[in-house]
Each structure stands twice: as C-alpha cells, then as structure tokens.
C-alpha cells in the first residue's frame, strides 16, 4: 500500500511542477528559434560549452 501512496505523491508533485513551469514560462517564439538542422547555412554554433572558442 505504501508504494502506491508514494507513486501518487510523486505524480502529484511532478504535475504541480509541470503546471508551475507552464504558467511561469514565457511563450515560445517559433520565429526567433534557431533551426533544428542548420547544415550548410553558415550559421555559427551557439549555446554549448563545446561551441565556445578556445581560451588564448
């Protein structure tokens, strides 16, 4: 019986977190997003530590 209670509690917490995130987040702007695949477009890679130039 305790396993079912813990499962229900975790699902309620997750649903609460998802609801909070949906209310608190800014709406998505599909026109400002980078393309999913930018192969050959000339756009520089951004947003990751591996895309940063090496330190001098």
C-alpha positions as CSV (number, residue, x, y, z in Angstrom):
1,X,0.0,0.0,0.0
2,X,2.8,2.4,0.8
3,X,4.3,2.0,-2.8
4,X,1.0,3.2,-4.3
5,X,0.9,6.2,-2.0
6,X,4.5,7.2,-2.8
7,X,3.8,6.8,-6.6
8,X,0.7,9.0,-6.3
9,X,2.6,11.6,-4.3
10,X,5.4,11.7,-6.9
11,X,3.0,12.1,-9.8
12,X,1.2,14.9,-8.0
13,X,4.5,16.7,-7.4
14,X,5.5,16.2,-11.0
15,X,2.1,17.5,-12.2
16,X,2.5,20.5,-10.0
17,X,6.0,21.3,-11.2
18,X,4.8,21.0,-14.9
19,X,1.8,23.3,-14.2
20,X,4.0,25.8,-12.5
21,X,6.6,25.7,-15.3
22,X,3.8,26.2,-17.9
23,X,2.4,29.2,-16.1
24,X,5.7,30.8,-15.3
25,X,7.5,30.4,-18.6
26,X,7.5,32.9,-21.5
27,X,5.6,31.7,-24.6
28,X,7.7,30.1,-27.3
29,X,8.5,32.2,-30.3
30,X,9.0,29.9,-33.3
31,X,10.3,32.8,-35.4
32,X,13.1,33.5,-33.0
33,X,14.3,29.9,-32.6
34,X,17.3,28.6,-34.3
35,X,16.7,25.9,-37.0
36,X,16.8,22.3,-35.8
37,X,19.3,21.4,-38.6
38,X,21.5,24.2,-39.9
39,X,23.7,22.2,-42.1
40,X,25.5,24.4,-44.6
41,X,23.6,27.5,-43.6
42,X,26.6,29.4,-42.5
43,X,25.2,29.9,-39.0
44,X,27.7,29.6,-36.2
45,X,27.1,27.0,-33.5
46,X,26.0,28.6,-30.2
47,X,24.7,27.6,-26.8
48,X,27.1,24.9,-25.7
49,X,30.5,24.9,-24.0
50,X,31.9,23.0,-26.9
51,X,31.0,25.8,-29.3
52,X,33.0,28.4,-27.4
53,X,36.3,29.4,-28.8
54,X,39.3,28.1,-27.0
55,X,41.0,30.4,-24.4
56,X,44.0,32.3,-25.6
